[in-house]
Amino acid sequence: MNPSHPTRIRAAAEVFAIFLKLGLTCFGGPIAHIGYFRREFVERRRWLDDAAFTDLVGLCQFLPGPASSQTGFSIGLLRAGWLGGLAAWCAFTLPSALLLIAFAAVAPDLHGPVGTGLIHGLKLVAVAVVSQAVWDMARRLCPDRRRAAIALVVVAVLGILTTLYAQLVVIALGAVLGAIYCRTGAPDRSAGAAPHAQVEFRVPRVAGAVALALFCVLLLGLPALAQITASQAVRVFDGFYRSGALVFGGGHVVLPLLQQQTVATGWIAPNDFLAGYGAAQAVPGPLFTFAAFLGWMTADGPNHWTGAMLGLAGIFLPGLLLVLAALPYWQALRARPSMAAILSGVNAAVVGLLATALYSPVWTSAVRSSVDFAIVTVGFFLLVRWKIPPLAVVVLCALAGIAQMIAAH
């Protein structure tokens, strides 16, 4: 018997307990989550030093997928091996996923002025939160004319293209334009990290190659499998997998991709989509657990749980596979200026992508009157200027929606 086995089990149990606490208390989106992680693992427990933590965050921001979940998975992997990575992901993800599944289960029964008002208020929350995300990301990711121009080009292209692959086209366009025009303006993703900072990952290159191969096989093979089998389960998993594989920037950026896969295909009504997205602002943990709500809503009867699990696994799996594939090579990859330039262009394209989604479906499906506009405006300024926690804005908008519906009756 391997004498280190019990030690690994105890280490994984420790990782699970810590991340479960974080999964129950981490509000505020991926940037806030990174702050929680830094306080917990750098300042309090000293599992990593500050330079190594910054290095790790730089890796997860570079790759598609949810940066906070990828960072948490990597910390668990560093601390307790493969079992620790799985423990960290499960503990951080499941609380918010279960809360959103519970909301999905009761949402169809929310009738009358109170229920209708609550749903409408959550849709208005989505408008305020996405507006804040566009504002913050535009300031951070488009600080000069070149990157602002890339974002505007993407908005123009998305106004013309109607293909299902429009998001993929503009992300590729952003990468090309970034490689050409952003070499001198590319940000240093490791700003703040010491030049010698290294993160020692115990991930063999063979494992990284297998993870990358699996990522590519699923990305290219799932659409073909869905056509061959005509299986709704395969189509659902494929839709969420492609959304998770193509989202650069994490967090709110996944909104237009999920909208394209679920609302545009007729799986979910626009009102249900926005209500769920508003509810996702009220729960702790990663925003990508919104996929559990959507997966539940795509299914009927006893298949609800299957849909939720397919959505959850599909959207997180590509990001985790990519971080495993990149870990053995990250130190060499991040030193290349060309990669930083490409990432600058992709991030600028993401701003244009999210700005387009802010108009449709978010704004067009939620703001129906001058009162709605006033509620959204107040929520936006509370988030941007007064830095009110998103949970408080969720409560205020929900109450405003309920009051509006009661007054109308």
C-alpha positions as CSV (number, residue, x, y, z in Angstrom):
1,M,0.0,0.0,0.0
2,N,1.3,3.5,-0.9
3,P,2.1,5.2,2.4
4,S,1.4,8.6,0.8
5,H,-2.2,7.6,-0.1
6,P,-3.8,8.6,3.3
7,T,-1.9,11.9,3.2
8,R,-3.2,12.7,-0.2
9,I,-6.8,11.9,0.9
10,R,-6.4,14.2,3.9
11,A,-4.9,16.9,1.8
12,A,-7.8,16.6,-0.7
13,A,-10.3,16.7,2.1
14,E,-8.7,19.9,3.4
15,V,-8.9,21.4,-0.1
16,F,-12.6,20.4,-0.3
17,A,-13.4,22.0,3.0
18,I,-11.7,25.3,2.2
19,F,-13.2,25.6,-1.3
20,L,-16.6,24.7,0.0
21,K,-16.4,27.7,2.4
22,L,-15.4,29.8,-0.6
23,G,-18.1,28.4,-2.8
24,L,-20.7,29.5,-0.1
25,T,-19.3,33.0,0.5
26,C,-17.6,34.2,-2.7
27,F,-19.9,36.9,-4.2
28,G,-19.0,39.5,-6.8
29,G,-17.7,37.7,-9.9
30,P,-14.4,36.4,-11.0
31,I,-12.3,39.4,-10.1
32,A,-13.7,39.3,-6.6
33,H,-13.1,35.6,-6.4
34,I,-9.4,36.1,-7.3
35,G,-9.2,38.5,-4.3
36,Y,-10.8,35.9,-2.0
37,F,-8.3,33.3,-3.2
38,R,-5.3,35.5,-2.7
39,R,-6.4,36.3,0.9
40,E,-7.0,32.6,1.6
41,F,-4.0,30.9,-0.1
42,V,-1.3,33.6,-0.1
43,E,-1.9,35.7,2.9
44,R,-3.6,33.3,5.3
45,R,-2.3,29.8,4.5
46,R,0.8,30.6,2.4
47,W,0.3,27.8,0.0
48,L,1.8,30.0,-2.7
49,D,3.8,33.2,-2.6
50,D,2.4,36.4,-4.1
51,A,4.6,36.1,-7.3
52,A,3.6,32.5,-7.9
53,F,-0.1,33.3,-7.4
54,T,0.1,36.2,-9.9
55,D,1.8,33.8,-12.3
56,L,-1.0,31.3,-11.9
57,V,-3.7,33.9,-12.4
58,G,-2.0,35.1,-15.5
59,L,-2.2,31.6,-17.0
60,C,-5.9,31.3,-16.3
61,Q,-6.7,34.7,-17.7
62,F,-4.8,33.8,-20.8
63,L,-6.9,30.7,-21.6
64,P,-10.5,30.4,-22.6
65,G,-12.8,29.5,-19.7
66,P,-13.8,30.6,-16.2
67,A,-10.6,32.2,-14.8
68,S,-11.6,31.8,-11.1
69,S,-12.6,28.2,-11.4
70,Q,-9.4,27.4,-13.4
71,T,-7.3,29.1,-10.7
72,G,-9.1,27.2,-7.9
73,F,-8.7,23.9,-9.8
74,S,-5.0,24.6,-10.3
75,I,-4.5,25.4,-6.6
76,G,-6.2,22.2,-5.6
77,L,-3.9,20.3,-8.1
78,L,-0.8,21.9,-6.6
79,R,-1.8,21.1,-3.1
80,A,-3.2,17.6,-3.4
81,G,-2.7,16.3,-6.9
82,W,-5.5,15.2,-9.2
83,L,-7.9,14.4,-6.4
84,G,-7.3,17.9,-5.0
85,G,-8.1,19.6,-8.3
86,L,-11.3,17.7,-8.5
87,A,-12.2,18.5,-4.9
88,A,-11.5,22.2,-5.4
89,W,-13.7,22.3,-8.5
90,C,-16.6,20.4,-7.0
91,A,-16.6,22.3,-3.7
92,F,-16.4,25.7,-5.3
93,T,-19.0,25.0,-8.1
94,L,-21.7,22.9,-6.5
95,P,-23.3,25.4,-4.0
96,S,-24.1,28.0,-6.7
97,A,-25.1,25.2,-9.2
98,L,-27.6,23.7,-6.7
99,L,-29.1,27.1,-5.8
100,L,-29.7,27.9,-9.5
101,I,-31.2,24.4,-10.1
102,A,-33.6,25.1,-7.2
103,F,-34.6,28.4,-8.8
104,A,-35.1,26.7,-12.2
105,A,-37.4,24.2,-10.4
106,V,-39.6,26.8,-8.9
107,A,-39.5,29.5,-11.7
108,P,-42.3,28.0,-13.8
109,D,-44.6,28.3,-10.7
110,L,-43.9,32.0,-10.1
111,H,-47.3,33.5,-11.1
112,G,-49.3,36.6,-10.1
113,P,-48.0,40.1,-9.5
114,V,-45.3,39.0,-7.0
115,G,-43.9,36.1,-9.1
116,T,-44.1,38.1,-12.4
117,G,-42.5,41.1,-10.7
118,L,-39.7,39.0,-9.3
119,I,-38.9,37.6,-12.7
120,H,-39.0,41.0,-14.3
121,G,-36.8,42.5,-11.6
122,L,-34.2,39.8,-12.2
123,K,-34.3,40.6,-16.0
124,L,-33.6,44.3,-15.1
125,V,-30.7,43.1,-12.9
126,A,-29.2,41.4,-15.9
127,V,-29.3,44.7,-17.8
128,A,-27.5,46.6,-15.0
129,V,-24.9,44.0,-14.4
130,V,-24.0,43.5,-18.1
131,S,-23.9,47.3,-18.6
132,Q,-21.4,47.4,-15.7
133,A,-19.4,44.6,-17.2
134,V,-19.2,46.3,-20.6
135,W,-18.2,49.6,-19.0
136,D,-15.4,48.1,-16.8
137,M,-14.1,45.8,-19.6
138,A,-14.0,48.6,-22.1
139,R,-11.9,50.8,-19.8
140,R,-9.6,47.9,-18.9
141,L,-9.2,46.1,-22.2
142,C,-9.6,48.9,-24.7
143,P,-7.4,51.6,-23.2
144,D,-6.0,52.9,-26.6
145,R,-7.4,53.6,-30.1
146,R,-6.2,50.4,-31.6
147,R,-8.0,48.1,-29.2
148,A,-11.1,50.4,-29.2
149,A,-11.1,50.2,-33.0
150,I,-11.0,46.4,-32.8
151,A,-14.0,46.4,-30.5
152,L,-16.0,48.7,-32.9
153,V,-15.1,46.5,-35.8
154,V,-16.5,43.5,-34.0
155,V,-19.7,45.3,-33.2
156,A,-20.1,46.2,-36.9
157,V,-19.4,42.7,-38.0
158,L,-21.9,41.2,-35.5
159,G,-24.5,43.6,-36.8
160,I,-24.1,42.1,-40.3
161,L,-23.4,38.4,-39.6
162,T,-26.3,36.1,-38.7
163,T,-24.4,32.8,-38.8
164,L,-24.3,30.5,-35.8
165,Y,-20.6,30.9,-35.8
166,A,-20.5,34.7,-35.7
167,Q,-18.9,34.7,-32.2
168,L,-16.1,32.4,-33.4
169,V,-15.5,34.5,-36.4
170,V,-15.1,37.8,-34.5
171,I,-12.9,36.2,-31.8
172,A,-10.6,34.9,-34.7
173,L,-10.7,38.4,-36.3
174,G,-9.7,40.0,-32.9
175,A,-6.8,37.6,-32.7
176,V,-5.6,38.4,-36.2
177,L,-6.0,42.2,-35.7
178,G,-4.3,42.0,-32.3
179,A,-1.3,40.1,-33.8
180,I,-0.9,42.8,-36.5
181,Y,-1.7,46.1,-34.5
182,C,-1.2,45.4,-30.8
183,R,2.4,44.2,-30.5
184,T,3.6,47.5,-28.9
185,G,0.5,47.9,-26.8
186,A,0.1,44.4,-25.6
187,P,-0.3,44.3,-21.8
188,D,2.0,42.4,-19.6
189,R,-0.3,39.7,-18.2
190,S,2.2,39.0,-15.4
191,A,2.4,42.5,-14.2
192,G,3.5,42.5,-10.6
193,A,5.1,39.1,-10.8
194,A,8.8,38.9,-10.2
195,P,10.8,37.9,-13.4
196,H,12.0,34.8,-11.8
197,A,8.6,33.7,-10.4
198,Q,7.9,30.1,-11.3
199,V,4.9,27.8,-10.6
200,E,5.9,24.2,-10.3
201,F,3.1,22.1,-11.6
202,R,3.4,18.3,-11.3
203,V,1.6,17.7,-14.6
204,P,3.5,15.5,-17.0
205,R,3.7,16.7,-20.6
206,V,2.0,13.5,-21.7
207,A,-1.0,14.3,-19.6
208,G,-1.0,17.9,-21.0
209,A,-0.9,16.5,-24.6
210,V,-3.8,14.1,-23.8
211,A,-5.9,16.9,-22.3
212,L,-5.3,19.0,-25.4
213,A,-6.1,16.2,-27.8
214,L,-9.3,15.4,-25.8
215,F,-10.3,19.1,-26.0
216,C,-9.9,19.2,-29.8
217,V,-11.6,15.9,-30.3
218,L,-14.7,17.0,-28.4
219,L,-14.8,20.4,-30.0
220,L,-14.7,19.0,-33.5
221,G,-16.4,15.7,-32.9
222,L,-19.4,16.6,-30.8
223,P,-21.2,18.6,-33.6
224,A,-20.7,15.6,-36.0
225,L,-21.9,13.2,-33.3
226,A,-25.0,15.3,-32.7
227,Q,-25.9,15.2,-36.4
228,I,-25.4,11.5,-36.6
229,T,-27.3,10.5,-33.5
230,A,-29.9,13.3,-33.4
231,S,-29.6,13.0,-29.6
232,Q,-30.9,16.0,-27.6
233,A,-28.4,15.1,-24.8
234,V,-25.5,15.2,-27.2
235,R,-26.8,18.5,-28.7
236,V,-27.1,20.0,-25.2
237,F,-23.6,18.9,-24.2
238,D,-22.1,20.1,-27.5
239,G,-23.8,23.6,-27.1
240,F,-22.4,24.2,-23.6
241,Y,-19.0,22.7,-24.5
242,R,-18.5,25.0,-27.4
243,S,-19.6,28.0,-25.3
244,G,-17.0,27.1,-22.6
245,A,-14.4,26.5,-25.2
246,L,-14.7,29.8,-27.0
247,V,-15.2,32.3,-24.2
248,F,-12.2,34.5,-23.6
249,G,-12.4,36.7,-20.5
250,G,-14.8,34.5,-18.5
251,G,-17.6,35.7,-16.4
252,H,-20.2,37.8,-18.2
253,V,-18.6,37.2,-21.6
254,V,-20.2,33.8,-21.7
255,L,-23.6,35.4,-22.0
256,P,-23.8,36.0,-25.8
257,L,-22.4,32.5,-26.4
258,L,-25.0,30.8,-24.2
259,Q,-27.7,33.0,-25.7
260,Q,-26.7,31.8,-29.2
261,Q,-26.8,28.2,-28.1
262,T,-30.0,28.2,-26.1
263,V,-32.3,31.1,-27.0
264,A,-31.4,31.4,-30.7
265,T,-32.0,27.6,-31.1
266,G,-35.4,27.7,-29.4
267,W,-34.4,25.6,-26.4
268,I,-35.2,28.4,-23.9
269,A,-37.4,31.4,-24.0
270,P,-35.7,34.8,-23.8
271,N,-37.6,35.7,-20.6
272,D,-36.4,32.6,-18.8
273,F,-32.9,33.1,-20.0
274,L,-32.6,36.6,-18.5
275,A,-34.4,35.7,-15.3
276,G,-31.9,32.9,-14.7
277,Y,-29.0,35.2,-15.5
278,G,-30.4,37.7,-13.0
279,A,-30.7,35.0,-10.4
280,A,-27.1,34.0,-11.1
281,Q,-26.0,37.4,-9.8
282,A,-27.6,36.6,-6.4
283,V,-25.7,33.4,-5.7
284,P,-22.0,32.9,-4.7
285,G,-19.5,31.0,-6.7
286,P,-18.7,31.0,-10.5
287,L,-21.1,32.7,-12.9
288,F,-20.6,29.7,-15.3
289,T,-23.0,27.7,-13.0
290,F,-25.7,29.6,-14.9
291,A,-25.3,26.6,-17.3
292,A,-26.9,24.4,-14.7
293,F,-30.1,26.6,-14.7
294,L,-30.1,26.5,-18.5
295,G,-29.5,22.8,-18.8
296,W,-32.4,22.2,-16.4
297,M,-34.7,24.4,-18.5
298,T,-33.8,22.6,-21.8
299,A,-35.1,19.3,-20.5
300,D,-38.6,17.9,-19.5
301,G,-39.8,15.9,-16.6
302,P,-37.3,13.4,-15.2
303,N,-34.6,14.6,-17.6
304,H,-34.2,17.9,-15.8
305,W,-31.3,16.7,-13.7
306,T,-29.6,15.2,-16.7
307,G,-29.9,18.5,-18.6
308,A,-28.5,20.4,-15.6
309,M,-25.5,18.1,-15.2
310,L,-24.8,18.1,-19.0
311,G,-24.8,21.8,-19.0
312,L,-22.6,22.1,-16.0
313,A,-20.1,19.5,-17.2
314,G,-20.1,20.8,-20.8
315,I,-19.3,24.4,-19.9
316,F,-16.6,23.8,-17.4
317,L,-14.8,20.8,-19.1
318,P,-13.0,22.7,-21.9
319,G,-11.5,25.3,-19.6
320,L,-10.2,22.6,-17.2
321,L,-8.7,20.6,-20.1
322,L,-7.0,23.7,-21.5
323,V,-5.4,24.6,-18.2
324,L,-4.1,21.0,-17.9
325,A,-2.7,21.2,-21.4
326,A,-1.0,24.6,-20.7
327,L,0.5,24.0,-17.3
328,P,3.7,22.2,-18.5
329,Y,4.4,24.9,-21.1
330,W,3.1,28.1,-19.5
331,Q,6.4,29.6,-18.5
332,A,7.8,29.5,-22.0
333,L,4.5,30.5,-23.6
334,R,3.9,33.6,-21.5
335,A,7.3,35.0,-22.4
336,R,6.4,35.5,-26.1
337,P,5.3,39.0,-27.0
338,S,3.3,37.7,-29.9
339,M,1.0,35.8,-27.5
340,A,0.3,38.9,-25.5
341,A,-0.5,40.8,-28.7
342,I,-3.0,38.1,-29.8
343,L,-4.6,38.1,-26.4
344,S,-5.0,41.9,-26.5
345,G,-6.9,41.6,-29.8
346,V,-9.0,38.8,-28.5
347,N,-9.9,40.8,-25.3
348,A,-10.9,43.8,-27.4
349,A,-13.1,41.6,-29.5
350,V,-14.7,40.3,-26.4
351,V,-15.7,43.9,-25.4
352,G,-17.5,44.3,-28.8
353,L,-19.1,40.9,-28.4
354,L,-20.5,41.7,-24.9
355,A,-21.6,45.2,-26.0
356,T,-23.7,43.6,-28.8
357,A,-25.2,41.1,-26.4
358,L,-26.1,44.1,-24.1
359,Y,-28.4,45.4,-26.8
360,S,-29.9,42.1,-27.8
361,P,-31.1,40.0,-26.1
362,V,-30.5,41.7,-22.7
363,W,-31.8,45.2,-23.3
364,T,-34.5,44.5,-25.9
365,S,-36.0,41.7,-23.7
366,A,-36.1,43.5,-20.4
367,V,-36.5,47.3,-20.7
368,R,-40.1,47.9,-21.8
369,S,-40.9,51.3,-20.2
370,S,-39.5,54.5,-18.8
371,V,-39.8,53.0,-15.3
372,D,-37.7,50.0,-16.4
373,F,-35.1,52.4,-17.8
374,A,-35.0,54.3,-14.5
375,I,-34.5,51.1,-12.4
376,V,-31.7,49.9,-14.7
377,T,-30.0,53.3,-14.6
378,V,-30.1,53.4,-10.8
379,G,-28.8,49.8,-10.6
380,F,-26.0,50.7,-13.0
381,F,-24.8,53.7,-11.0
382,L,-25.1,51.8,-7.7
383,L,-22.7,49.2,-9.2
384,V,-20.3,51.5,-11.0
385,R,-20.1,54.7,-8.8
386,W,-21.1,53.5,-5.3
387,K,-19.6,50.0,-5.7
388,I,-22.7,48.4,-4.1
389,P,-22.4,44.6,-3.9
390,P,-24.3,42.9,-6.7
391,L,-26.4,40.9,-4.2
392,A,-27.8,44.2,-2.9
393,V,-28.6,45.4,-6.4
394,V,-30.3,42.1,-7.1
395,V,-32.6,42.6,-4.0
396,L,-33.3,46.2,-4.9
397,C,-34.2,45.5,-8.5
398,A,-36.3,42.5,-7.6
399,L,-38.3,44.6,-5.1
400,A,-38.7,47.3,-7.7
401,G,-40.0,44.8,-10.2
402,I,-42.5,43.4,-7.7
403,A,-43.7,46.9,-6.7
404,Q,-44.1,47.8,-10.4
405,M,-46.2,44.8,-11.1
406,I,-48.4,45.2,-7.9
407,A,-49.0,48.9,-8.9
408,A,-50.0,47.8,-12.4
409,H,-52.6,45.5,-11.0
